[in-house]
C-alpha cells in the first residue's frame, strides 16, 4: 500500500510524540449504559493560583512554538513533495491571505490524490472517499452518502488512548449534551458540552485535550470556561473543534428525534379522536372545512379555532403551547452553540482551526438531523410565522452565514441531500448503538432531495416581495399600530437577503454559481427528452412566477376604482396583511400561474394562467386583471378576464366574453356557505380555483343544468372543439406578436412557447385533425378565401418570439 505523509491537525502539537494522538485498536464491545457520563452543570471547581499562572505561561509558549512548528511543517511537506527546497515558501500563520492560499492549494492536492494513509485518525486529513482500494472508487464524491465518508473517522471520535503520563487507557467520554440558557447569552459553550472535550485519566488525574490528547492544566472535572475561566480546551486544536461539533450535533439529534416522536404521538392521538358532525369540504378538494380542528401542524403551532372546549382541553392546549415554546428555545440554543464552534475563517481573530478545519465536519453536519431542521424552517412560507419565531430565524440566519464561510460546510447547503429513511441519531450511530437507513429507489439507488439552498432561494424571494410592499408603508408612515411589526419583519427579511448574498459569494468562489451545472445525475441514453422539457419549464415558471413591476393603467379594467381610491388609505392592519400574503404567494404559485404586482400600488395586479394539459385550454395563456379593494380581506378581490378575443369569445360557462369571472369564492356565483369568501380566504385560492375548477377537461358541464360530467358525450366534444379553435387563435397565436415584445409578459410568453413549442404544436396538429377550422380560421369581415391557418401562424409566431432575446 502506498504510504503518504500525515498532516497534523494543529501545528502546535506537531513535533512532540507525547502530544500526538495515538492510534489504538477500536473497542470491540459496545460501551455499557453505566459508562455514559451524566454531567451536572452546577458543580464548580477551583484552581489554585499556581495552576492558573502555569497555564498562562504554557499558553504563551505554545503560541510561539506553534508558529515555529508550522514553518517546519510546511518546509518538510514541501521538501517531501518536491524533493527540493528551491521553490519553498514559508508562510507566517499571522498572514491570513497567505494561509488561505496555502489551504486552497492543499485541498486541491487532496482532491486529486489517489494515495491515502492506511487508516484515518486525528492526524489524517485525507478524505476517506479517496482511499485506495475502496469500493467507493467507482463513484464520484457526490454519490457517496455521508455515513460512508464519516465511517473512516469513527475511531477518532470513540477510541480509547493511553494516558500521556501513566500509560493507562483513557476512554473517550460520552454524555448527554444539554443546551443551557446561560451559554447562549454569555457566549460560552454549555458545560455538558465542554466537559466532553476533556479526556481525564482516572488513575493519575491527568487531564487531556480529547482532540490531540496533549495534557492540559484542567482538573479532571473541568466543565469549560463557564465554570473554569482559564480552561482553553475548546480552542486547543482543529480536532477538538470537530469533537465539539460532533457532540453538539449528537445532543441536538437526541432531542430532535425525541421531539419528533412526541409530535407524531400527539398527531396520532388527534386523528383518533371522534370527528365532529357536519364536517365537509368544498368542490374539487379545495378544503373549505366547516368542522372544528382544522389541520394538524407539528409542535402545537396550529391555527384552528376550538368550539368551546372543556377546561381539560384548555389545560392541554396551554401545556402544548408551553412545550412548543420550550422546543423553539432548544432549537435556538442548539443553532447558536453550533454557530460558535463552526470554522470562522473571516473572524478578526481567526485561529488555525478556523483556517484549517478538521476534514470530518461537513460529513458530521450532513449525517445529523440539522439539514432536516433547516429544511423545515426554510420551507416555511408564512411571514407571520417568521415573526412569531424571529429568534429561531435569526439563529438560523447566523448559522447559514457561518456554514457559508467554509468550503467543507457550505457543501451541506448547496449539495443535493441524501434522503434519510430512519436514523438513530448521530451519537448512537457513531458509537455503533444504532443505524442510519437511506431511502432507495427500485434500483437500489439512494433518493436525493433538492439542496437546502433551493429552499433558501424561495425564502429570499418571499423576503424581497415583502420588502417591496413594506417599504412603501414605512416611507408613507402608514404603519399605525402595526408599525413595530412592520419594522421587525423588514429587518428580518433584510437579514435573510444579506445571508443569501453571503452564500452566493461562497458558491461563486467554489464555481457553483447560478450558471454552474447542477449536482446529480446527468442525462442517460434512455432518458425521456420530455422530462427535461418539463423540468426546464418548471424552472422557468418558478423564476418568472412573481414580480413587482411598473404597470400601465391605461388598459386596466379597474382604473375607475383606482381613481376613486387614490386619496383613500387601507387600514394598516389590512395593508400589512396584503403585503404578507403577496410575499407568501411569491413562492407558492403552482407552475403555469404568473403574477405581476404594481411596484407603487400593490392593490393593482395582473395575472396570467396557462391552460392545463389535458384540457381544451392546453398551451394557451389567459390574462386577468385583479384589484384588491380597500376592504380586503373582509371582501374578495375583483377579477376580470382580458383574453376574450376582443369580447367575442366565451371560453367557459364561468368565463364570459365580457370578462366576468363566475366563481363562488369571488361572490360572483352562488354556492354553499363553506365555498364563499371569508376573511381567511386568499387570492392564491382564487387563482388555483380558476386553474383547477374552471379551466378543466369538460367545461361544458360547468353550466348548471347540464348534468353530470361526461367528457365522451357528443355535446361535450363539440363544445371542446370550439374551445380548441379559440384557444389556438387568441390564447396562443394572439400572444406571438411583436406588439408584446416590450410588455410585462414578454419573458413569460417567450419561455412558455419556446420551451414547450413541440408539445403545443403537436396539440394544435391533433386539434386540426378533428376540426378543419384550425387550419382555416374564419376572420370577421374577411372573405372565406383568406382564412387563417393557425398552425402556420403558430410556426411564424415562434420565429418572432425566438428573436426577442
C-alpha positions in Angstrom: 0.0 0.0 0.0 1.3 3.4 -0.9 2.4 5.5 2.0 1.8 9.2 2.5 2.9 11.7 5.0 0.3 12.6 7.6 -0.7 16.2 8.1 -1.0 17.3 11.7 -4.3 18.9 12.6 -2.8 21.5 14.7 0.8 22.8 14.2 1.1 23.4 18.0 1.2 19.7 18.5 3.2 18.5 15.5 6.6 17.8 17.0 6.2 16.1 20.3 5.3 12.4 20.1 3.7 12.6 23.5 1.3 15.2 22.3 0.2 13.4 19.1 -2.9 11.4 19.0 -2.0 7.7 19.2 -3.9 5.1 17.1 -5.4 2.4 19.2 -7.5 -0.7 18.3 -11.1 0.1 18.2 -13.3 -1.1 21.1 -15.0 -4.3 20.1 -17.8 -4.1 22.6 -20.5 -1.5 22.9 -20.0 0.7 25.9 -22.4 -0.1 28.7 -25.0 2.4 29.7 -23.4 3.0 33.1 -20.3 4.2 31.3 -22.1 7.2 29.9 -21.2 10.3 31.8 -24.1 12.2 33.4 -23.0 15.7 33.8 -24.1 18.1 36.4 -23.7 21.7 35.1 -23.9 23.2 38.6 -20.7 21.8 40.1 -17.9 24.2 40.5 -14.1 23.6 40.8 -11.5 25.9 42.0 -7.9 26.0 40.6 -5.1 27.3 42.7 -3.1 30.4 41.6 0.0 28.4 40.7 -2.0 26.2 38.2 -3.5 29.3 36.6 -0.2 31.0 36.2 1.4 27.8 34.8 -1.4 27.5 32.2 -1.0 31.1 31.1 2.8 30.6 30.7 2.3 27.4 28.8 -0.3 29.0 26.6 2.2 31.8 25.6 5.0 29.3 25.0 2.7 27.1 22.9 1.7 30.0 20.7 5.4 30.8 19.9 6.0 27.1 19.3 3.0 26.8 17.0 4.4 29.4 14.6 7.8 27.7 14.5 6.4 24.3 14.1 4.1 25.5 11.3 7.1 26.8 9.4 8.9 23.5 9.9 5.9 21.5 8.9 5.4 23.5 5.6 9.1 23.1 4.9 9.1 19.3 5.4 5.9 18.9 3.4 7.2 20.9 0.5 10.5 19.1 0.5 8.9 15.7 0.6 6.5 16.7 -2.3 9.1 18.3 -4.5 12.4 16.8 -3.4 13.9 20.2 -3.4 13.7 23.5 -1.5 14.2 25.7 -4.5 10.5 26.8 -4.5 9.9 26.7 -0.8 7.6 29.4 0.6 7.5 29.9 4.4 4.1 31.2 5.4 3.5 33.1 8.6 0.3 31.9 10.3 -0.4 35.5 11.1 -0.7 36.2 7.3 -4.4 35.2 6.7 -4.2 35.7 2.9 -1.1 33.6 2.5 -2.5 30.9 4.8 -5.8 30.9 2.8 -3.9 30.3 -0.4 -1.9 27.5 1.2 -5.2 25.9 2.4 -6.8 26.1 -1.0 -3.7 24.5 -2.6 -3.7 21.7 -0.1 -7.4 21.0 -0.5 -6.9 20.9 -4.3 -4.0 18.5 -3.9 -6.0 16.2 -1.6 -8.9 16.0 -4.1 -6.6 15.0 -6.9 -4.5 12.5 -4.9 -5.2 8.8 -5.3 -2.9 7.8 -2.5 -4.1 7.6 1.1 -3.0 6.5 4.6 -3.7 3.1 5.9 -6.2 4.3 8.5 -7.8 7.6 9.4 -7.1 9.1 12.8 -6.7 12.5 14.4 -3.6 13.3 12.3 -5.2 12.3 9.0 -6.6 14.8 6.6 -7.2 12.7 3.5 -10.9 12.3 2.8 -11.9 8.6 3.0 -13.6 8.9 -0.3 -10.2 8.7 -2.0 -8.8 5.7 0.0 -7.0 3.4 -2.4 -8.7 0.1 -3.0 -12.0 1.3 -1.6 -15.2 0.1 -3.2 -16.3 3.8 -3.5 -13.7 4.5 -6.2 -16.2 3.7 -8.9 -18.4 6.5 -7.6 -18.0 10.3 -7.6 -17.7 12.1 -4.3 -21.3 13.4 -4.7 -22.7 9.8 -5.0 -21.3 8.7 -1.6 -23.6 9.1 1.4 -22.1 10.9 4.4 -22.1 7.8 6.7 -19.6 6.1 4.3 -17.5 9.2 4.3 -17.6 9.6 8.1 -17.0 5.9 8.9 -13.3 6.2 8.5 -13.2 8.9 11.2 -15.1 6.8 13.7 -12.1 5.6 15.7 -11.1 9.2 16.3 -14.4 10.0 17.9 -14.8 6.9 20.0 -11.3 5.3 20.6 -9.6 4.9 24.0 -6.0 6.1 24.2 -3.1 5.7 26.7 -2.6 8.4 29.2 0.4 10.7 28.4 1.6 10.3 32.0 0.9 6.8 33.3 0.1 5.0 30.1 -3.2 3.6 31.3 -6.2 3.5 29.0 -8.3 6.7 28.8 -11.8 6.3 27.4 -13.4 8.8 25.1 -16.0 10.4 27.3 -19.7 10.1 26.4 -22.5 12.1 27.8 -25.8 13.9 27.1 -25.3 17.5 25.8 -27.9 19.9 27.1 -28.2 23.4 25.7 -28.3 25.7 28.7 -29.7 29.2 28.5 -26.6 30.8 30.1 -24.3 29.6 27.3 -26.2 31.3 24.6 -26.2 34.7 26.5 -22.6 34.9 27.7 -21.1 33.3 24.6 -19.6 30.3 26.4 -20.3 26.7 25.4 -22.6 24.5 27.5 -20.8 22.8 30.4 -22.2 19.5 29.4 -20.5 20.0 26.0 -17.1 21.3 27.1 -16.7 18.6 29.7 -16.9 16.1 26.8 -13.9 17.8 25.2 -11.7 16.7 28.0 -10.2 13.2 28.3 -9.3 12.7 32.0 -7.2 9.8 33.3 -8.9 8.5 36.4 -5.7 6.8 37.6 -3.2 9.7 37.7 -5.7 12.5 37.4 -4.1 13.9 34.3 -6.5 15.7 32.0 -6.1 15.8 28.2 -7.5 17.6 25.3 -9.7 14.9 23.8 -8.8 16.1 20.2 -4.9 16.0 20.1 -4.6 14.2 23.5 -2.0 16.6 24.8 -2.0 17.1 28.6 -3.8 20.3 29.9 -3.8 22.0 33.2 -7.5 21.4 33.9 -8.9 19.4 36.9 -10.5 16.1 35.8 -14.0 17.5 36.5 -13.4 20.7 34.4 -16.5 21.8 32.5 -15.0 24.6 30.4 -15.0 28.4 30.7 -18.4 28.7 32.2 -17.0 27.1 35.4 -13.3 27.5 34.9 -12.4 30.8 33.2 -8.8 29.6 32.5 -9.9 26.5 30.5 -8.9 26.7 26.8 -9.7 23.1 25.7 -12.4 24.3 23.3 -9.8 26.2 21.3 -6.9 23.8 21.6 -6.8 22.3 18.1 -8.9 21.5 15.0 -9.6 18.0 16.2 -11.2 19.2 19.4 -13.4 21.6 17.4 -14.6 18.7 15.3 -15.4 16.9 18.6 -17.3 19.9 19.8 -19.4 19.9 16.6 -20.0 16.2 16.9 -21.2 16.4 20.5 -23.3 19.4 19.7 -25.0 17.7 16.8 -25.3 14.4 18.8 -27.1 16.2 21.6 -29.4 18.0 19.2 -30.2 14.8 17.3 -31.2 13.1 20.5 -33.6 15.9 21.4 -34.9 16.4 17.8 -35.8 12.8 17.3 -37.4 12.7 20.7 -39.5 15.8 19.9 -40.5 14.3 16.5 -41.7 11.1 18.2 -43.7 13.1 20.7 -45.2 15.2 17.9 -46.2 12.1 15.9 -47.8 10.6 19.0 -49.8 13.8 19.5 -50.8 13.8 15.9 -51.9 10.2 16.1 -54.0 10.9 19.2 -55.6 13.8 17.4 -56.5 11.7 14.4 -58.0 9.0 16.5 -60.4 11.5 18.3 -64.0 11.3 17.2 -64.7 13.8 14.5 -67.4 16.5 14.8 -70.6 16.1 12.8 -71.1 18.3 9.8 -67.5 18.5 8.5 -67.3 18.9 4.8 -65.0 20.1 2.1 -65.7 22.3 -0.9 -65.8 21.1 -4.5 -62.7 19.9 -6.1 -61.0 19.2 -2.8 -60.4 22.9 -2.2 -60.7 22.4 1.5 -63.4 24.8 2.8 -63.8 23.0 6.2 -66.8 23.6 8.4 -66.0 21.3 11.3 -63.6 22.0 14.1 -60.0 21.1 14.4 -58.6 22.4 11.1 -55.4 20.7 10.2 -52.7 19.4 12.4 -49.5 21.5 12.5 -46.4 20.0 14.2 -45.4 21.1 17.6 -48.6 22.7 18.6 -48.4 25.7 16.2 -51.9 25.1 14.7 -54.2 27.9 14.0 -57.5 26.1 14.3 -60.3 27.6 16.4 -61.9 25.4 19.0 -65.6 25.4 19.7 -66.0 26.0 23.4 -63.7 23.2 24.6 -63.7 21.9 28.2 -61.3 23.0 31.0 -59.3 19.9 30.3 -59.0 20.9 26.7 -57.8 24.3 27.7 -55.2 22.8 30.1 -53.9 20.5 27.3 -53.8 23.4 24.9 -51.8 25.5 27.4 -49.5 22.7 28.1 -49.0 22.2 24.3 -48.1 25.9 23.8 -45.6 25.7 26.7 -43.9 22.6 25.1 -43.8 24.2 21.7 -42.2 27.3 23.1 -39.7 25.2 25.1 -38.8 23.3 21.9 -38.3 26.5 20.0 -35.9 27.7 22.7 -33.9 24.4 22.5 -33.6 24.8 18.7 -32.4 28.4 19.0 -29.8 27.4 21.7 -28.6 24.5 19.6 -28.1 26.6 16.5 -26.4 29.3 18.4 -24.0 26.8 20.0 -23.2 25.2 16.7 -22.5 28.5 15.1 -20.0 29.2 17.8 -18.0 26.1 17.2 -18.0 26.0 13.4 -15.0 27.4 11.5 -14.9 31.2 11.2 -12.1 32.0 8.8 -13.1 35.6 8.3 -13.2 36.5 12.0 -10.9 39.2 13.2 -9.1 36.8 15.4 -9.3 33.7 13.3 -7.3 30.7 14.6 -5.6 27.9 12.8 -8.6 25.6 13.3 -10.7 28.2 11.5 -8.4 28.2 8.5 -7.5 24.5 8.6 -10.7 22.8 9.9 -10.9 19.1 10.5 -11.9 17.1 7.4 -14.9 15.4 9.1 -17.0 18.4 9.9 -19.0 18.6 6.7 -19.9 14.9 6.9 -21.0 15.4 10.5 -23.4 18.1 9.6 -24.8 16.1 6.6 -25.4 12.9 8.7 -27.1 14.7 11.5 -30.7 15.9 11.8 -29.6 19.5 11.2 -30.5 19.5 7.4 -33.9 18.2 8.3 -34.4 21.1 10.8 -33.1 23.7 8.3 -35.3 22.3 5.5 -38.4 22.7 7.6 -37.5 26.3 8.6 -36.6 27.2 5.0 -39.8 25.8 3.5 -42.0 27.8 5.8 -43.8 30.3 3.6 -45.5 32.3 6.3 -44.0 35.8 7.1 -46.3 35.9 10.2 -44.8 32.7 11.5 -41.3 34.0 10.8 -42.0 37.0 13.1 -43.6 34.8 15.8 -40.4 32.7 15.7 -38.0 35.5 14.9 -35.4 34.4 17.5 -35.2 31.0 15.8 -34.9 32.5 12.4 -32.2 34.9 13.4 -30.3 32.0 14.9 -30.8 30.1 11.6 -29.5 33.0 9.5 -26.4 33.3 11.7 -25.8 29.6 11.3 -26.2 29.6 7.5 -23.8 32.5 7.2 -21.2 30.6 9.2 -21.7 27.5 7.2 -21.1 29.5 4.0 -17.7 30.7 5.3 -16.1 27.3 5.0 -15.7 25.1 1.9 -16.3 21.9 4.0 -19.6 23.2 5.5 -21.0 25.2 2.6 -21.4 21.9 0.7 -24.2 20.9 3.1 -26.1 23.9 1.9 -25.5 23.7 -1.9 -25.2 19.9 -2.4 -28.1 17.5 -3.1 -29.1 15.8 0.1 -29.4 12.1 0.7 -33.0 11.2 1.8 -32.9 9.6 5.2 -35.5 6.9 5.9 -34.6 6.2 9.5 -31.9 7.5 12.0 -30.9 6.6 15.5 -29.1 9.9 15.8 -25.6 10.9 15.0 -24.3 10.0 18.5 -25.7 6.4 18.6 -24.6 5.8 15.1 -21.0 6.9 15.9 -20.9 4.6 18.9 -22.5 1.8 16.9 -25.5 1.7 19.1 -27.9 2.4 16.2 -28.1 2.7 12.5 -29.0 5.1 9.7 -31.0 3.9 6.7 -31.4 5.7 3.4 -34.5 5.9 1.1 -33.8 4.0 -2.1 -35.5 3.7 -5.5 -36.3 0.4 -7.2 -32.7 0.1 -8.5 -31.3 0.4 -5.0 -30.0 4.0 -5.6 -30.4 6.4 -2.7 -33.0 9.0 -3.3 -31.8 12.6 -3.4 -33.5 15.8 -2.2 -33.0 19.3 -3.5 -30.2 21.3 -1.8 -31.1 23.4 1.1 -30.1 26.4 -0.9 -33.0 25.8 -3.3 -35.4 26.3 -0.4 -33.4 29.3 0.8 -33.8 31.0 -2.6 -37.5 30.8 -2.2 -37.3 32.2 1.3 -35.3 35.2 -0.1 -37.8 35.7 -2.9 -40.5 35.9 -0.3 -38.4 38.4 1.7 -37.9 40.5 -1.4 -41.6 40.5 -2.2 -42.4 41.6 1.4 -39.8 44.4 1.4 -41.2 45.7 -1.9 -44.6 46.2 -0.3 -43.5 47.1 3.2 -41.1 49.9 2.1 -43.9 52.0 0.8 -45.7 51.6 4.1 -42.7 52.8 6.1 -42.0 55.7 3.7 -45.5 56.9 4.0 -45.6 56.4 7.7 -48.6 54.2 7.3 -47.8 51.6 9.9 -50.2 52.6 12.6 -50.4 50.1 15.4 -48.6 47.6 13.2 -45.5 49.8 12.7 -43.4 47.8 15.1 -44.3 44.6 13.4 -43.6 46.0 10.0 -40.1 47.2 11.1 -39.4 43.9 12.7 -40.4 42.0 9.6 -38.4 44.3 7.4 -35.3 43.8 9.5 -35.7 40.0 9.4 -36.3 39.9 5.6 -33.2 42.2 5.1 -31.1 39.8 7.1 -32.3 36.8 5.1 -31.4 38.6 1.8 -28.0 39.5 3.2 -27.4 35.9 4.2 -28.3 34.9 0.6 -25.6 37.2 -0.7 -23.0 35.6 1.6 -23.9 32.1 0.4 -23.8 33.2 -3.3 -20.4 34.7 -2.8 -19.2 31.4 -1.4 -20.8 29.5 -4.3 -19.1 31.8 -6.7 -15.7 31.0 -5.2 -16.4 27.3 -5.4 -17.5 27.6 -9.0 -21.1 26.7 -8.1 -22.9 29.8 -9.2 -26.3 30.1 -10.9 -24.8 29.1 -14.2 -22.8 26.1 -12.9 -24.0 22.6 -13.9 -26.3 21.1 -11.2 -25.1 18.3 -8.9 -26.7 15.0 -9.6 -27.3 12.5 -12.4 -26.7 13.5 -16.0 -28.7 12.5 -19.0 -28.9 8.8 -19.6 -29.1 7.3 -23.1 -32.6 6.1 -22.4 -33.8 9.3 -20.7 -37.1 10.7 -22.0 -36.5 14.1 -23.6 -39.9 15.3 -22.4 -38.8 15.0 -18.8 -36.0 17.5 -19.5 -38.5 19.8 -21.2 -40.9 19.7 -18.3 -38.1 20.3 -15.9 -36.9 23.3 -17.8 -40.5 24.6 -18.0 -41.0 24.2 -14.3 -37.8 26.0 -13.5 -38.8 28.9 -15.9 -42.2 29.1 -14.2 -40.6 29.3 -10.8 -38.2 32.1 -11.8 -41.0 34.1 -13.6 -43.9 33.4 -11.3 -44.0 36.6 -9.3 -42.6 40.1 -9.8 -43.2 43.7 -8.8 -43.2 45.8 -12.0 -44.4 49.2 -13.3 -47.9 48.6 -14.7 -49.7 50.6 -17.3 -53.1 51.6 -16.0 -54.4 52.8 -19.4 -55.9 49.4 -20.4 -56.6 48.2 -16.8 -60.1 47.2 -16.2 -60.3 48.8 -12.7 -58.8 52.2 -13.4 -62.1 53.7 -12.2 -61.6 52.0 -8.8 -58.0 53.3 -8.8 -59.2 56.8 -9.4 -61.8 56.6 -6.7 -59.4 55.3 -4.1 -56.3 57.4 -4.9 -56.8 59.6 -1.8 -58.0 56.7 0.4 -55.9 54.6 2.7 -56.1 50.9 3.5 -56.1 50.3 7.3 -52.5 49.5 8.5 -53.7 46.1 9.6 -55.2 45.2 6.2 -52.2 46.7 4.3 -49.8 44.6 6.3 -52.0 41.6 5.7 -51.8 42.1 2.0 -48.1 42.6 2.0 -47.6 39.3 3.9 -50.0 37.5 1.6 -48.2 38.7 -1.5 -44.9 37.7 0.0 -46.2 34.2 0.6 -47.6 33.9 -2.9 -44.2 34.8 -4.3 -43.1 31.2 -3.8 -46.4 29.4 -3.6 -47.7 29.8 -7.1 -48.1 26.4 -8.9 -46.5 26.1 -12.4 -48.5 27.9 -15.0 -49.7 30.8 -12.9 -47.8 34.2 -13.2 -48.5 37.3 -11.1 -47.3 40.9 -11.7 -47.9 43.4 -8.9 -47.6 47.2 -9.4 -44.5 48.5 -7.7 -46.3 51.6 -6.5 -49.8 50.3 -5.7 -49.8 46.7 -4.7 -53.6 46.5 -5.0 -53.1 46.6 -8.8 -52.3 43.1 -10.1 -52.1 41.4 -13.4 -52.3 37.6 -13.7 -51.5 35.1 -16.4 -52.7 31.5 -16.2 -51.5 28.8 -18.6 -54.2 26.3 -19.7 -53.5 22.9 -18.0 -52.5 19.9 -20.1 -55.3 17.5 -21.0 -57.9 20.3 -21.3 -59.2 22.3 -24.3 -57.1 25.2 -23.0 -53.8 23.4 -23.1 -50.9 25.6 -24.3 -52.9 28.8 -24.1 -52.2 31.8 -21.9 -55.2 33.6 -20.3 -54.7 37.1 -18.9 -56.7 38.6 -15.9 -56.9 42.0 -14.3 -57.2 41.9 -10.5 -57.9 44.7 -8.0 -57.7 44.4 -4.2 -60.4 46.6 -2.7 -59.7 48.6 0.4 -61.9 46.3 2.4 -59.8 43.2 1.5 -59.5 40.6 3.1 -63.0 41.2 4.5 -64.3 41.2 0.9 -62.9 39.3 -2.1 -60.7 40.6 -4.9 -62.1 41.8 -8.2 -61.2 39.6 -11.2 -61.7 40.3 -14.9 -60.7 38.1 -17.9 -58.9 40.0 -20.6 -58.4 37.1 -23.1 -61.8 37.2 -24.8 -61.0 37.7 -28.5 -62.0 41.4 -28.2 -65.2 40.5 -26.4 -66.2 37.8 -29.0 -65.4 34.6 -27.2 -66.8 32.9 -24.2 -64.2 30.4 -23.2 -66.2 28.7 -20.4 -69.6 28.9 -18.8 -67.8 30.6 -15.9 -65.8 33.0 -18.1 -68.0 35.4 -20.0 -67.0 37.2 -23.2 -67.4 40.5 -21.3 -64.6 39.3 -18.9 -66.8 38.4 -16.0 -65.4 35.5 -13.9 -68.1 33.5 -12.1 -66.8 31.8 -9.0 -68.4 31.3 -5.7 -65.2 32.3 -3.9 -65.4 35.7 -5.6 -69.0 36.1 -4.7 -70.0 36.2 -8.4 -71.7 32.8 -8.3 -73.9 31.3 -5.6 -72.6 28.4 -3.6 -72.6 26.6 -0.3 -71.5 28.8 2.7 -68.2 27.0 3.0 -67.5 27.8 -0.6 -68.0 31.6 -0.1 -65.3 34.1 0.6 -64.2 34.6 4.2 -61.5 36.9 5.8 -59.2 33.8 5.9 -59.5 33.2 2.2 -56.7 34.3 -0.1 -56.0 35.5 -3.7 -53.9 32.3 -4.1 -57.1 30.2 -3.5 -58.9 32.2 -6.2 -56.1 31.6 -8.8 -55.8 27.9 -8.0 -59.6 27.6 -8.2 -59.6 29.2 -11.7 -56.8 26.9 -12.9 -58.2 23.7 -11.4 -62.0 24.2 -11.4 -62.7 26.4 -14.4 -60.0 25.5 -16.9 -60.9 21.8 -16.9 -61.2 19.0 -19.4 -65.0 19.1 -19.8 -66.0 22.7 -19.3 -69.4 22.2 -20.9 -70.7 20.8 -17.6 -69.7 23.9 -15.6 -73.1 25.2 -16.9 -75.8 24.5 -14.3 -78.4 22.0 -15.6 -76.1 20.2 -18.0 -76.0 17.2 -15.7 -73.0 15.1 -14.5 -69.8 15.5 -16.5 -69.3 13.0 -19.4 -66.3 14.0 -21.5 -67.3 11.5 -24.2 -70.7 12.9 -24.8 -71.2 14.4 -28.2 -72.2 17.9 -26.8 -69.1 18.0 -24.7 -66.8 17.0 -27.6 -68.4 19.6 -29.9 -68.1 22.3 -27.1 -64.4 21.5 -26.7 -63.7 21.6 -30.4 -64.9 25.2 -30.4 -62.7 26.0 -27.4 -59.7 24.4 -29.2 -60.2 26.7 -32.1 -60.5 29.9 -30.0 -57.6 28.8 -27.7 -55.3 28.5 -30.7 -56.4 31.8 -32.1 -56.5 34.1 -29.0 -54.6 32.3 -26.2 -51.7 31.1 -28.5 -51.3 32.9 -31.8 -52.6 36.1 -30.3 -49.5 36.4 -28.0 -46.9 35.6 -30.7 -46.8 39.2 -32.0 -44.1 41.9 -31.7 -46.7 44.1 -30.0 -46.0 42.1 -26.8 -42.2 42.4 -27.2 -41.9 45.1 -24.6 -44.8 44.2 -22.4 -44.9 42.9 -18.9 -45.5 39.3 -20.2 -42.5 39.2 -22.6 -40.5 36.7 -20.6 -43.5 34.6 -19.8 -44.6 34.4 -23.4 -41.1 33.6 -24.7 -40.4 30.9 -22.1 -43.9 29.3 -22.3 -44.0 29.0 -26.1 -40.3 28.3 -26.9 -39.8 25.7 -24.2 -43.0 23.8 -24.9 -43.3 24.6 -28.6 -43.1 21.0 -29.8 -45.7 19.8 -27.3 -48.0 22.7 -28.2 -47.5 22.3 -31.9 -48.4 18.6 -31.6 -51.5 19.5 -29.7 -52.6 22.0 -32.4 -52.0 19.4 -35.1 -54.2 16.9 -33.2 -57.0 19.5 -32.8 -56.7 20.4 -36.5 -57.3 16.7 -37.4 -60.6 16.9 -35.5 -61.6 20.4 -36.7 -60.7 21.7 -40.1 -61.3 25.3 -39.0 -58.0 25.2 -37.1 -56.3 25.4 -40.5 -58.9 27.8 -41.9 -60.0 30.1 -39.1 -62.7 32.5 -40.2 -62.0 36.1 -39.6 -64.7 38.8 -39.1 -65.1 41.0 -42.1 -62.7 38.9 -44.3 -63.7 36.7 -47.3 -63.5 33.0 -46.7 -60.6 32.5 -49.1 -58.3 34.5 -46.7 -58.9 32.4 -43.6 -56.0 31.9 -41.1 -54.0 28.7 -40.9 -53.5 28.8 -37.1 -50.8 26.1 -37.3 -48.8 28.1 -39.8 -49.4 31.3 -37.7 -48.1 29.5 -34.7 -44.9 28.5 -36.5 -44.4 32.0 -37.7 -45.0 33.4 -34.3 -42.4 31.1 -32.7 -39.8 32.5 -35.0 -40.8 36.0 -34.0 -40.6 35.2 -30.3 -37.3 33.4 -30.6 -35.8 36.7 -31.8 -36.9 38.7 -28.7 -33.9 37.6 -26.7 
